[in-house]
Amino acid sequence: MTVPEAASPPVENPVVTSRASWRDSLAVYLQPRVLIVLLLGFSSGLPLALAGSTLLIWMRESGVDLGTIGLFALVGTPYTLKFLWAPLTDALHVPFFTRRFGRRRGWLVFSQLLLIAAILLLALTDPARSPWFVALAALLVAATSSTQDIVVDAFRVESLPESEQAAGMASYVAAYRIGMLVSTAGALFVVSGFEGAGISRASAWMWGYAVMAALVLIGTVTALSATEPGQSARVETATQAETAVARVLHAAAGAFSEFLTRKNALAALAFVVLFKFTDAFSGTMTAPFVIDLGFSRNDYAAIVKGVGLAATLIGGFAGGFVARRYPLAASLWIGGVLQAIANLAFSWLALVGVNEWALALAITAENFTSAIGTVIFVAYLSALCRNPLHTATQYALLTALAAVGRTYLSSGAGYVAKAVGWPLFFVICVVVAVPSLILLAWLQRRGHFDGLQTRV
């Protein structure tokens, strides 16, 4: 009796729904909160190369020996260990800043001002005369930059509603990449411009870093323009009777205990370690593979910085669309399968040989699917960190755990490639994704995702 009524409307409704859905999916990126996160992503991505690859070029041009330059890889240690001081950002008030701007915004502005000071200090150093003073200044840049990352992550998770989390993360990833590009290629262009204007090389590098320090103000102005997450007031009320030390201890302990008391917590932690392992395992050997195949260094750099960057940015927004359209578990399946299968493009490239179009296609496939997987994965991590008492600490811990696959489990990739050859190596990179997919199925069957946001 009701069949005709149910059958007639769908002739037009799917079109209307689809159009509305597409419009909604695009419009969410223009929401003020998402735009705030986008600009903060730029501010987070900017400092990374200033204490890394850009600094190493400056040191090499200044005549610093390769052995000393190699040791500067250790400058990045704060990015790995940032979870150790994350409880401070959750629990402590920064004099004046917290009272004036709020719990999260106060820490944001404070860390950004410290970051500007650290970059300016690095700008005033002389790698030729005092490389170890350069190392100290670079370490300060890395420490203040990683502190900013801690607070930005917590601010993003707490300030965005569920419907905007994926869009916020996609915007953050895109802007982060652009920030990195500005502090690598952009910084080198600025230094070259100063040199072209007749300024000495040493002064050109100093002013180049000063310009990069000024760009951090984009993040500062953004933080000042933002509104404090509504959860901050509730946290302040809940912890006002505690001492500063007690708040720090509770933030640190609570981040562990609150997570470990959840159902299937250990399986979820294993999933966090393994989900991006397929990316890390292949990514470790991508550059050596391309050079080994016969491409020039310039071929690889041009395609990665050009086509690869574009694919990453588009993939990030595609990941945001997927995560917004589908439940979290389904989104993880899409991201996990795509990022694994994309490795086969490199197996195909190994058989094709030196062909720039084939290389561009392989890099595009890898970067596009990896970005989709990254955005969906971070949406999952964000969904796990919903207690405002220790958002920063818990998120920093989870990202540190996720780095285990990237840093340690993938360290044997070179031996595998040497033993089996390039075509089979990238097939193995697909296979190493299987444990994470098995865990995903196991967690899904046991209702792990039912307790999280069904849609992000």
N, C-alpha and C positions, 0 to 999 in steps of 0.2 A: 504493500500500500504506500510505503514511503519511498520506493525506488525511483519513481519519476522525479520526485522533488530532489532527491540526492543526485540524480544523474544529470539534470539539466544545467545547474549553475556552473559546474566545472568547465564548461566550454570557454568561459571568459576568465574565471577566477584565477587559474594558474598563471595566466599572462600578467594579470594585475599584481598577484602576489610576487611573481618573479621580479617584475620591475620595481616594486616597492622594496623587495629584499635587496636588490642591487643598489638602489638609491640609498637605502639605510646603511648598507655595508660601506659605501663610499663616504656618506655624510658623517659617519662616526669619526673619520680622520680629521674632520674640521671642528670637532668639539673642543672647547677651550682647554679642558683637562688633558686631552690627547696632545694638543699643540704644545702645552707646557712640558709634557714628557718628551716630546720630540726635541725641543730646544735643550732640555737637560741631557738628552742622549748625545747631542753634539758636544756639550761641555765635558761629558764623561770620556768621549772618544778622543778629544783633542790632546790631552797630555801624554797619552800612551807612548807615542813615538818620540816625544821630546826627551824622554829618558831612555829611549831605545834606539831604533834604527837611525833616526835623524841625528841624534847625538853621536853615534858611532861614525857617521860620515864626517861630522865636524872634527872628531878626534883624529880620524885618519888623515884628513886634510891638514891637520896641525902637526902631523909627523909622529903621532903616538904609535908605539910598536904594536904589532898584531896580538902578541901575548897579553898585553895589558888590556887591549880592546876586548879580547875574548872573555876576560874576567868580568866585564861589565854586564854580562848576562845575569849576574847575581843581583844586579840593581832591581830586577823585577820581582824579587822575593816578597815585598809587601803585598803584591796582588794575590799571591798564593796563601799568605798567612793572615789576611785581613780579618778572618773570622775571630782571631784572638782578641782584637780590640773592638769588634762589632758590638759587644754588650755595653760598651761605654756610650755609644751613640743611642742605644735603646734606653739607657737608664739615667745618664747624667745630664744636667743642665749646663749649658755654656753661659757663663756670666754675661749679662746684658742681652746677648743674642737670643737666648731662649725666651726671656721675658718680653723682648721687643717683637720677635717674629714668630715664636711658637716652637714646639718641640722638634719637628722635622725641618722646618724652614730655617730655624736658628742654626742648626748644625750644617745645613746646606750653605748658608751664607758664610759661616765661620770657616768651613773647610775650603770654600772657593777663595776666600781672601788669603788663607794660608798657602793655597796652591799658587796663586799669583805671586806671592812673595818668594816661594821656592823657585819658580821659573825665572824670576828676575835675578835671584841669587845665582842660579845656574848660568844665566846670560853674562854675569860679571866674571865668571871663571875663565881661566886660560888653560886649555887642555895641554898645550906644549910645556908649560912651566909647572903646573900642579895638577896632574891627572887625578890624584887621590882626593883633592879638594873638589874636583869635578864629580868624582864618585859620591862624595858626601852630599853635594847639592842634588845630584840625580836621584839619590836614595830618598831625599826629602820630597822631591817631586813625585816619586812613585808612592810614597807613604801618604801624602796629602791627596793624591789622585785616587788611590784606592779607598781612602776614607770618604771622599766624595761619592765614589761608586756605591759604597755601603748605604749611604743616606739616600741617594737617588733611587736605588732599588726599593728601599723601604717606603719612600714617598710614593713611588709609582704604584706599589701593591696596595697601599692604604688609601690613596686618593682617587683611584679609578674604580668606578662601579664594575660589576661583573661583565656587563655588556660592552665595556670599553677596554677591558684588560688586554685582549688580543691585539686590538688596533694600537693601543698604547705601546705594546711590546714591539710590534712591527715598525712603528714610527721610531721608537728608541733605537732599534738595531740599524735602521737606515741612517739615522742621524749620527749614530756612533761611528759607522763606516765613513761617513762624510767628514766627521771630525778627524779621524785618523788620516784621511787623504789630505786634509788641509795641513796637518802637522808633519806630513812627509813631503809629498810633491809640492804642496803650497808653501811650506816653510823654505824649501830649497829654491823655489822661484823668487820668494821675497829676498833671500840672501843674495841671490844672483842679481836681483834688481838693485840692491844697495851697492853691490860691487860695481855694477854698470854705471852707477851714478858717481863713481870715483871714490867711494869709501873703501878703506882697507879691508882685507878679508876678515881679520880679527874683529873689527868694529861691525862689519856686515853681519857676522854671526851673532854678535851681541844684540844688535837692533832687530835682527830676525826673531830671536827669542823674545825680545820685548814685545814685538807685535803679537806673538803667540800668547804671551801673558795677558795682553789687552783683550784678546778674543775670549778669554775665560769669563770676562765681564758679561758676555751673552748669557751664560748660566746664572750669574749673580742677579742680573736684571730680571731674568725669568723667575728665579726663586722669590724675589721681592714682589713680583707681580702675581704670584700664585696665592692660593688660599691654603691655609693649614688643613690637613685631613681632619675630618670630624672626630675620628677615633682618638686623636691626641688629647682632647679635653677629658674623655672618659679614662684614659690611662693616667693622666695627672691626678684625677680624683681618686683613683684606686690606689695610687702609690704615694700620696702626699704625706702619709704618716711614717713612711720608711726613710731610713737614712740613705745617703748616696751609696755607701758600700753595700747595704742590703739590697738596694735596687739593682746594682750591677750583678751581684751574686744570683739574685732571682732571675735576672734576664738570661744569664749564662746557663744556669741549671735548668730553667724552665724551657729553654730552647731544645735541650736534649730530652728531658723527661716528658714534656707534652707530646713530642713526636713519637717517642718510643712506646708510649701507652696506647697508641693507635693500633687498630687491627692490621695485621700483616705489615708492620712497620719495617721489619728487616728485609722483606721481599721488595718493598717500595724503595728502600735505600739501595739495594742491589740494582734495581731498575734504573735509578738515578745514575749509578756508575756506568751502566752498560748501554744506555739508550744512544749516546753519541759516539760509542766506541768504534762503530764502523767508519764514521767520518774521520776520527782521529787516526785509526790504523792506516787508512789509505792516504790521508792528508800528510802524514809524516814523510811519505815517500813520493809524493806527487812531483815535487820539483826535481829531485834526483832522477826520477823516471823520464821526465821530459828532456832533461839534458842528456841523459844516457841514450835516449832514442835518436838524438842528433839535432834537436832544435838549439838555436843559439840562446844565450842568456837574454838578449834583447827581445827575441821572439816571445819568450815566456813572459817577461815583464810586461810587454805591451799588451798581450792578450789578457793576463791576469788583472792588470790595473784598469784595462778598458772594458772588454767584454765581460770579464769575471766580476768586476764591480757592479756593472749594470744588472747582470743576472742575479747577484746577491740582493740588490735593492728590490728588484721586481719579485724575487722569491720571498723576501721578507713580507712584502705586502700581500702576496698570495697566501702565505702562511697565516697572516692575520685574518684573511677572508675565510680560509678553511676553518680556523679555530672559532670564528664567529658563527659560521653556518652549521657546524656539526658539534655533537657532544664531545667532551674532552677525550674519552677513550677512542672514539672513532677518529678524531683528529690525530691522536698519537699513532694509530694504525696507518693512516695516510702518510704522515711524515716519516715514520719508521721504515715503511716499505719503500717509499720513493728514494730516500737517502741511501738505502742499501743498494737498490737496483742500479742507481746512477753510476756505481763503480764499474759496471760492465762497459760503460762508454770508454774507459781507459783500457780495458782488455781489447776492445775493438781498435782503439788507437794504436796499441802495441802491434797489432797485426797489419794495420794500414801503413805505419811508418811515418816518415816526415811529411806531413801535410798540414799546412796552417789552418785550413778550414776544418779538418778533422780535430785538430787541437782546440780550436775555438768552440766547436760543438761539445767536446768532452768537458772542457772547463765550464761552459755554460750549464750543461746538465748537472755537473757536480755542485757548482755554486748555487744554482737555483734550488735544487732539492735540499741541499744542506741548510739554506736559509729558511725554507719551509719547516724543516725539522727543528731548527733552532728556536724559531718563534713559538711553535707549538709546545716544545719542551719547556721553555721558560714560562709559558702560560701554565703548564702543569706545576712547575716549581712555585710559581706565584700562588696557585690554588692551595698548595700545601702550607703556606705561611700566612695564615689569616688571624693569628693572635697578635694584636697590636702591642702587647707587652714586650714582645721580643721578635718582631718581624725582621729587623735588620740582622740580628744574630742568626736566626734560623735560616734566612735566605743565604747569608754568607757561608754558613756551614754546608748547605746543600750544594752551592756552586763550587765550594772547595772539594766536596765529595765527587761532583761531576768531573772535576779536573783530574781525578785519579786515572780515569780511562785515557784521557788525553796525554797525561804526563808519564805515567808509569806502565800501564798495560800495553800501550802502543810502542814501547821502547824496543821491542824485539822485531818490529816490522821489517827492518833492514835485513835481518838474518833470514826471515821467511822469503823475502823477495830474492835474495841471493840463492836460496836453495831451490826455488821452484820456477823462477823466471817471471817476467812481467805479466804476460797474459793470465797465467794461473794465479799470480799474486792478487790481482784485483778481483778474481772470482772468489778467492778466500776472503777478501774484504766484505763480500756479500754474505758469506757464510757466518762471519763473526757477528753479524746482526741477529742471527737466529736466537741466541739466548735471551736477548732483550725482548724479542717478540713473544717468546714462550712465557716470559715473566709477565708481559703485558696481558696475554690471554689468561694467565693464572689469576692476576689481580682483578681483571675484569669479571671473571666468573665468581670471584669471592666478594664482589660488591665494593671493591676499594674505591672506585670512582663515584659511587652513589653518595658518599659522604663529602665529596668535593662539589664544586660547581658543575652542573650538568652541561652548561654552556658558558664558555668564557668569552 
